[in-house]
Every structure is written in C-alpha cells, then in structure tokens.
Amino acid sequence: EMIAGSLLWIFFVLYRYPKIRAELELDLSNSSSDYLENVIKETYRRYPVSGNMTVRTVDTKGYTINNVSLPKGTPVHLHLWSLHNTKRNWDKPKDFIPNRWSDDSYNTPKCPFHKGTNSYDGVGPSENALSYAPFSTGERICKGKNLALDIIRTVIRTVASQYHLDPSELHLDDEIGVSNSSVIIPYHKKSFTLTVSRITSLGHFDEKKAVKVDEGWASEDD
C-alpha cells in the first residue's frame, strides 16, 4: 500500500508539472538516474505517504516542551506532513523543486537540529538531525525502505522512458483531493481522459491510446 501510494504521488507530480516530466524523460534518455532520484526525494518531502511516524511512549523521565508537560507513558508521534512542509525546515516548502537535492543553494534544510544530510532516512552526525524522514529514522526505520525504493525506481524508469502520459482534460489544482487516513494518497474528484503514447525517440510519440479514468479514490488500477 505504501509503495502504491508513493507511485501515485510521483505520477501526480509528473502530471502536474510538464517541465519536470520533460526533464525526467530527457535525463532517462541519456541513461542517467540523477534527476529521477531528485524527483523521488522531493515527492517524499512534499507529499509524504505516511502521515505520521510510529507512535512512541514518553519514558520514565517525562518532558516539558514549549511549556507543555509530557508525563511518563504519554503516546507521541511526529506529523511528517508538517515536518516536511514548514518554513522552519525548508526554503520554499510548498514549491516542488527536485533540484534542491543536488543544488547547494537548496539541499540543506534550515532546521537548527539538522547537521547537513540529504539522505532518505534523515540520519546525520546527530541523532537530532531530523527534518526529512519519509521512512522514519533511528532503530525503527522502515526495514522495507531499500526494497520499496528499488521497486519505485524500476516502475518510474520503465514508464517514464517508454510512455508519455498526458492528462489534458485534468485541471489538477481544482480536481485533486487528498485522503485523510494513515496512508495519504491523492484522489480525483472528476473523471478525465488520460492520453498514453509510446515514446519512439525523445519528443516523438506514437500508438496513442485514450484511457478513461473515473472519479473517486486513486488506486493501483488507475
């Protein structure tokens, strides 16, 4: 479910930003995966599939944070969507900028606890280096992280290098909603037609096929 949700968000990004889709197709045509990695990382930052990290329990000491008392046994969790989309941690957090992961002017988050890492797990020289953690972090980091990323890379590389997707009838700002559940995925409010073309060479397509996508929750079948 998490992998399917991740793929849905990445395809959503490619639909919404034609320039990013074109740059990805160009990069893949040159047998490079650098831009693909940037797109995946930025998708996980802007649209984390998991809304919250694993629930933890306050230990025997108890804590007071910003004048809020957290006594022993209090369940706490970190809201990833807020962590990944706050100006306290990121420059232009609402903008989708894949090159922030390879451009020195963007790639270091502003979080005061951050020690200069752009890894997927957010672990740097300090255990507090936490401003990006799509797979959680520390001892309880997702054990399936590497497998999930390998599957996602393979699917996106295959589809984006062989097929051009054009949702010409879809106005994403008005017609895309977001689920409110443990797995955050996009859904489309109205039906639309998706034109699928096979890429024969960069900028050239044939074998166009129109696919009708009904309104409702996005799924692996869409």
TIGULUM-598057 format. One record per residue (C-alpha): residue number from 1; residue in one letter; x, y, z. Coordinates in pm, whole numbers, plus 32768, in hexadecimal, padded with zeros to 4 digits. Example, Ala and Ser with C-alpha at 12.3 -4.5 7.8 and 13.67 -1.06 7.14 Angstrom:
# residues 2
(1; 'A'; (84CE; 7E3E; 830C)) (2; 'S'; (8557; 7F96; 82CA)) 
***
This chain:
# residues 222
(1; 'E'; (8000; 8000; 8000)) (2; 'M'; (811C; 80F1; 8051)) (3; 'I'; (81CC; 80A4; 7F08)) (4; 'A'; (8089; 80D3; 7E44)) (5; 'G'; (804A; 821B; 7EF8)) (6; 'S'; (81AC; 8294; 7EAB)) (7; 'L'; (8181; 8243; 7D3B)) (8; 'L'; (8035; 82FC; 7D31)) (9; 'W'; (80D5; 8437; 7DB9)) (10; 'I'; (81FA; 8425; 7CC7)) (11; 'F'; (8111; 83FD; 7B9D)) (12; 'F'; (803F; 8519; 7C28)) (13; 'V'; (8179; 85F3; 7C26)) (14; 'L'; (81CB; 858F; 7AC1)) (15; 'Y'; (8065; 85E7; 7A58)) (16; 'R'; (8069; 8732; 7B0C)) (17; 'Y'; (81BE; 87B0; 7A9B)) (18; 'P'; (81FA; 8774; 7926)) (19; 'K'; (8355; 8814; 7938)) (20; 'I'; (83BF; 871D; 7A45)) (21; 'R'; (8333; 85FE; 7978)) (22; 'A'; (83F2; 8676; 7844)) (23; 'E'; (8537; 869A; 7908)) (24; 'L'; (850C; 853C; 7997)) (25; 'E'; (84D0; 84AA; 783C)) (26; 'L'; (8608; 855D; 77BD)) (27; 'D'; (86DC; 84E4; 78E0)) (28; 'L'; (8668; 837B; 78B5)) (29; 'S'; (86A9; 838B; 773D)) (30; 'N'; (8813; 83DA; 7798)) (31; 'S'; (8824; 82A3; 7875)) (32; 'S'; (8834; 8377; 79AF)) (33; 'S'; (876C; 834B; 7AEE)) (34; 'D'; (87DF; 8484; 7BA4)) (35; 'Y'; (86A6; 854D; 7B61)) (36; 'L'; (85CB; 8421; 7BB0)) (37; 'E'; (8669; 840E; 7D09)) (38; 'N'; (8623; 8580; 7D3C)) (39; 'V'; (84B7; 8556; 7CD3)) (40; 'I'; (8487; 8430; 7DC2)) (41; 'K'; (8526; 84E7; 7EE7)) (42; 'E'; (8463; 8626; 7EA7)) (43; 'T'; (831E; 8563; 7E85)) (44; 'Y'; (8357; 84C0; 7FD6)) (45; 'R'; (83A2; 8615; 806A)) (46; 'R'; (827B; 86D2; 7FD8)) (47; 'Y'; (8180; 85B3; 7FE4)) (48; 'P'; (81E5; 84B7; 80F1)) (49; 'V'; (8110; 8380; 80CE)) (50; 'S'; (8119; 8334; 8241)) (51; 'G'; (8071; 8449; 8300)) (52; 'N'; (8116; 83F5; 844A)) (53; 'M'; (8245; 833D; 84CA)) (54; 'T'; (8226; 8213; 85B5)) (55; 'V'; (8183; 826A; 8700)) (56; 'R'; (8280; 8277; 881C)) (57; 'T'; (8248; 8289; 8994)) (58; 'V'; (82EB; 8387; 8A7A)) (59; 'D'; (83E7; 82D6; 8B59)) (60; 'T'; (8407; 82E2; 8CD3)) (61; 'K'; (849B; 8442; 8CDA)) (62; 'G'; (837A; 84FE; 8C3D)) (63; 'Y'; (83B5; 8641; 8B7E)) (64; 'T'; (833F; 87A7; 8B64)) (65; 'I'; (8346; 8838; 8A03)) (66; 'N'; (82D9; 899F; 89C3)) (67; 'N'; (8231; 89A5; 8B19)) (68; 'V'; (816C; 886A; 8AC7)) (69; 'S'; (819D; 8750; 8BC1)) (70; 'L'; (81C3; 85F0; 8B39)) (71; 'P'; (81B9; 8503; 8C61)) (72; 'K'; (8233; 839C; 8C5E)) (73; 'G'; (8164; 82BA; 8B7A)) (74; 'T'; (80E3; 83CE; 8A95)) (75; 'P'; (80C3; 834F; 892D)) (76; 'V'; (8164; 843D; 8833)) (77; 'H'; (81A0; 843A; 86BF)) (78; 'L'; (8239; 8520; 85BC)) (79; 'H'; (815D; 85AF; 84A9)) (80; 'L'; (822B; 8583; 836C)) (81; 'W'; (8158; 8661; 828D)) (82; 'S'; (8199; 8787; 8375)) (83; 'L'; (8309; 872F; 83A3)) (84; 'H'; (8344; 8723; 822A)) (85; 'N'; (827A; 8859; 81D4)) (86; 'T'; (82DF; 8962; 82CE)) (87; 'K'; (83AD; 8A9C; 828E)) (88; 'R'; (846B; 8A4F; 83CD)) (89; 'N'; (8510; 8929; 831C)) (90; 'W'; (8504; 8978; 81A7)) (91; 'D'; (852D; 8A95; 80B3)) (92; 'K'; (83EF; 8ABA; 7FE4)) (93; 'P'; (8351; 8984; 8080)) (94; 'K'; (8212; 8992; 7FAE)) (95; 'D'; (82D4; 899A; 7E67)) (96; 'F'; (832F; 8854; 7DBE)) (97; 'I'; (84A3; 887C; 7D72)) (98; 'P'; (8554; 8733; 7D1C)) (99; 'N'; (86A2; 87E1; 7CF4)) (100; 'R'; (86A6; 884C; 7E5F)) (101; 'W'; (8744; 86F4; 7E99)) (102; 'S'; (886C; 8735; 7DB3)) (103; 'D'; (888D; 88B1; 7DC1)) (104; 'D'; (895A; 8937; 7EE5)) (105; 'S'; (8871; 8A61; 7F02)) (106; 'Y'; (874E; 897C; 7F5B)) (107; 'N'; (87C1; 8829; 7FD6)) (108; 'T'; (8800; 8876; 8147)) (109; 'P'; (86C0; 88A4; 8210)) (110; 'K'; (86AB; 89CD; 82FB)) (111; 'C'; (8651; 88FF; 842D)) (112; 'P'; (873B; 8965; 854C)) (113; 'F'; (8765; 87F8; 85AF)) (114; 'H'; (87CA; 8795; 8450)) (115; 'K'; (893A; 8744; 841D)) (116; 'G'; (894B; 873B; 82A3)) (117; 'T'; (88BC; 85FD; 8214)) (118; 'N'; (87D3; 85C2; 80EE)) (119; 'S'; (87AC; 844D; 8121)) (120; 'Y'; (865D; 839D; 8111)) (121; 'D'; (865C; 834B; 8284)) (122; 'G'; (86C1; 84A3; 8304)) (123; 'V'; (87D8; 8415; 83DB)) (124; 'G'; (890E; 84EF; 83F1)) (125; 'P'; (8A2A; 8520; 84E7)) (126; 'S'; (892E; 8575; 85F7)) (127; 'E'; (8807; 84A0; 8661)) (128; 'N'; (873E; 85E5; 865E)) (129; 'A'; (8786; 861B; 84ED)) (130; 'L'; (861A; 85F2; 8493)) (131; 'S'; (856C; 86C9; 8392)) (132; 'Y'; (8530; 85BF; 8287)) (133; 'A'; (84C6; 8462; 82EA)) (134; 'P'; (83D4; 83C1; 81F1)) (135; 'F'; (8434; 8266; 826F)) (136; 'S'; (8453; 82CA; 83DD)) (137; 'T'; (85AC; 82C8; 847A)) (138; 'G'; (8686; 8227; 8580)) (139; 'E'; (865D; 80BF; 85F5)) (140; 'R'; (84F9; 80AD; 8575)) (141; 'I'; (853A; 8127; 8415)) (142; 'C'; (8469; 806C; 8312)) (143; 'K'; (8515; 7F21; 82C8)) (144; 'G'; (847E; 7F1A; 816C)) (145; 'K'; (850E; 806D; 8106)) (146; 'N'; (8611; 7FEC; 800E)) (147; 'L'; (8522; 7EF3; 7F6E)) (148; 'A'; (8414; 7FFE; 7F4F)) (149; 'L'; (8503; 80F5; 7EAC)) (150; 'D'; (8584; 7FEE; 7DB8)) (151; 'I'; (8420; 7F9B; 7D4B)) (152; 'I'; (83C4; 810B; 7D28)) (153; 'R'; (84FC; 8158; 7C5B)) (154; 'T'; (84B9; 8031; 7B75)) (155; 'V'; (834C; 8088; 7B38)) (156; 'I'; (8386; 81FD; 7AFC)) (157; 'R'; (84B9; 81C1; 7A24)) (158; 'T'; (83FC; 80C4; 794E)) (159; 'V'; (82BF; 8191; 7924)) (160; 'A'; (8362; 82E7; 78FA)) (161; 'S'; (8461; 826B; 77FC)) (162; 'Q'; (8366; 81AC; 7726)) (163; 'Y'; (821A; 8264; 774B)) (164; 'H'; (81A9; 83CE; 7743)) (165; 'L'; (8079; 8415; 781F)) (166; 'D'; (7FA4; 8544; 77D0)) (167; 'P'; (7E75; 858D; 78AE)) (168; 'S'; (7E0B; 86AE; 77D1)) (169; 'E'; (7CAC; 86C2; 7861)) (170; 'L'; (7D18; 86BF; 79CD)) (171; 'H'; (7D34; 880A; 7A87)) (172; 'L'; (7DF9; 878E; 7BAF)) (173; 'D'; (7DDA; 88B8; 7C98)) (174; 'D'; (7C5F; 88A5; 7C92)) (175; 'E'; (7C1F; 8732; 7C68)) (176; 'I'; (7D17; 867D; 7D49)) (177; 'G'; (7CD3; 863B; 7EB7)) (178; 'V'; (7D9D; 8590; 7FC7)) (179; 'S'; (7D32; 846A; 809C)) (180; 'N'; (7D1F; 8490; 8213)) (181; 'S'; (7DA4; 8344; 828F)) (182; 'S'; (7EE3; 829C; 8307)) (183; 'V'; (7F54; 827F; 819B)) (184; 'I'; (7F34; 83CF; 80EB)) (185; 'I'; (7EE0; 83AD; 7F79)) (186; 'P'; (7E49; 8493; 7E71)) (187; 'Y'; (7CF2; 845D; 7DDE)) (188; 'H'; (7C46; 84FB; 7CB5)) (189; 'K'; (7AF5; 85A1; 7CE3)) (190; 'K'; (7A8B; 858F; 7B77)) (191; 'S'; (7ABD; 8495; 7A5E)) (192; 'F'; (7BBB; 84EF; 7953)) (193; 'T'; (7C66; 845F; 7821)) (194; 'L'; (7DD4; 83FF; 7834)) (195; 'T'; (7E8C; 83E8; 76E7)) (196; 'V'; (7F9F; 82E1; 76E9)) (197; 'S'; (80A3; 82EB; 75D1)) (198; 'R'; (81CD; 820A; 759C)) (199; 'I'; (8316; 82CA; 7583)) (200; 'T'; (83D3; 8272; 7443)) (201; 'S'; (84E4; 8378; 7471)) (202; 'L'; (8509; 84AE; 7547)) (203; 'G'; (83E6; 8594; 74F5)) (204; 'H'; (8343; 849A; 7404)) (205; 'F'; (8219; 83C0; 745D)) (206; 'D'; (8133; 82C9; 73B3)) (207; 'E'; (802D; 81C2; 7408)) (208; 'K'; (7F54; 82B8; 74C6)) (209; 'K'; (7E45; 8222; 759E)) (210; 'A'; (7D38; 82DB; 7661)) (211; 'V'; (7CEE; 824C; 77B9)) (212; 'K'; (7BB9; 82B9; 787C)) (213; 'V'; (7BFE; 82E7; 79F0)) (214; 'D'; (7AC4; 82F4; 7AC6)) (215; 'E'; (7A9F; 83DD; 7BEC)) (216; 'G'; (7AEA; 835B; 7D49)) (217; 'W'; (7C0B; 82D9; 7E13)) (218; 'A'; (7D49; 8297; 7D55)) (219; 'S'; (7DB4; 812D; 7D54)) (220; 'E'; (7EBA; 8045; 7CC5)) (221; 'D'; (7DCD; 8007; 7BA0)) (222; 'D'; (7DBA; 8178; 7B3B)) 
***
